[in-house]
Amino acid sequence: MKVYLVNMINAFILILLGLWGYWGSETPSLTALIPVLGGIMLLLFVKGVRSGNRAIAHFAVTLTLVLLIGLIKPLSGAFGRADNGAIVRVAIMMVSCAVAMGYFIRSFINVRKERLKIKD
């Protein structure tokens, strides 16, 4: 699968599950919208990632990493509240970000290998 498609899927997962978490909460917090905003930003990067813009791809992978790390606290909070719905939502978002990170890294490695082949 192409890295821009994985980025787009990750963005939609972050948006949809983030909105579900916000609207489904008895006491919604604005911080629950952080994954939504991150997903929107990742959607804005899709065109650049698709066209092979290295700077945009690096911004997207960095944002994905920041979101992955930022979801650790909500996951621990969900475990503390024993909120199974929140645990599942946040875990899915984390897995999605981790998979997207893997695709980005693999893509960067492949591009690097291709550049080295061209030089030889």
HUWOCOR-V903210 format. One record per residue. N is the residue number from 1. SS is DSSP state (A for helix, B for strand, O for the rest). PHI is phi in degrees with one decimal (none if undefined). D_LAST is the distance of its C-alpha to the last C-alpha in whole Angstrom. Layout:
# HUWOCOR-V903210
n: {N	N}
ss: {SS	SS}
phi: {PHI	PHI}
d_last: {D_LAST	D_LAST}
This chain:
# HUWOCOR-V903210
n: {1	2	3	4	5	6	7	8	9	10	11	12	13	14	15	16	17	18	19	20	21	22	23	24	25	26	27	28	29	30	31	32	33	34	35	36	37	38	39	40	41	42	43	44	45	46	47	48	49	50	51	52	53	54	55	56	57	58	59	60	61	62	63	64	65	66	67	68	69	70	71	72	73	74	75	76	77	78	79	80	81	82	83	84	85	86	87	88	89	90	91	92	93	94	95	96	97	98	99	100	101	102	103	104	105	106	107	108	109	110	111	112	113	114	115	116	117	118	119	120}
ss: {O	O	A	A	A	A	A	A	A	A	A	A	A	A	A	A	A	A	A	A	A	A	A	O	O	O	O	O	O	A	A	A	A	A	A	A	A	A	A	A	A	A	A	A	A	A	A	A	A	A	O	O	O	A	A	A	A	A	A	A	A	A	A	A	A	A	A	A	A	A	A	A	A	A	A	A	A	A	A	A	A	O	O	A	A	A	A	A	A	A	A	A	A	A	A	A	A	A	A	A	A	A	A	A	A	A	A	A	A	A	A	A	A	A	A	A	A	A	A	O}
phi: {none	-71.3	-64.5	-68.3	-69.1	-63.3	-61.5	-66.7	-62.7	-59.4	-61.0	-64.7	-62.5	-61.5	-66.1	-66.3	-71.9	-64.6	-65.9	-59.9	-63.5	-70.6	-73.7	-86.0	-83.5	-71.6	-129.5	-63.6	-119.1	-62.7	-66.3	-67.6	-89.2	-60.0	-61.9	-64.3	-64.3	-62.8	-63.7	-63.8	-63.5	-63.5	-63.0	-66.3	-86.0	-56.7	-60.9	-67.1	-64.7	-63.7	-81.2	87.1	-69.3	-64.7	-63.0	-66.0	-61.6	-70.0	-61.8	-64.3	-68.2	-66.6	-62.3	-61.9	-64.8	-61.7	-64.6	-59.9	-66.4	-66.4	-83.7	-64.2	-63.3	-60.6	-67.0	-65.9	-65.2	-65.1	-64.4	-62.4	-87.0	55.7	-93.8	-60.7	-61.4	-67.2	-59.5	-64.8	-59.7	-68.1	-63.1	-63.7	-62.8	-67.4	-62.9	-60.3	-65.2	-65.4	-64.6	-61.0	-59.2	-60.1	-65.0	-61.3	-63.3	-60.7	-63.9	-62.2	-63.6	-63.2	-63.9	-62.5	-61.6	-63.8	-63.7	-68.3	-65.3	-65.1	-69.4	-76.2}
d_last: {28	26	26	29	31	31	32	34	36	36	38	40	41	42	44	46	46	47	50	51	51	53	55	56	57	61	60	57	55	53	50	50	48	45	43	44	43	40	39	40	38	35	36	36	32	32	31	28	27	27	25	22	24	22	25	28	26	26	30	30	29	31	34	33	33	36	38	37	39	41	43	43	47	48	47	49	52	52	53	55	57	57	56	54	53	51	50	48	47	45	44	42	41	39	38	37	35	33	32	31	29	27	26	25	23	21	20	19	17	16	15	13	11	10	9	6	5	6	4	0}
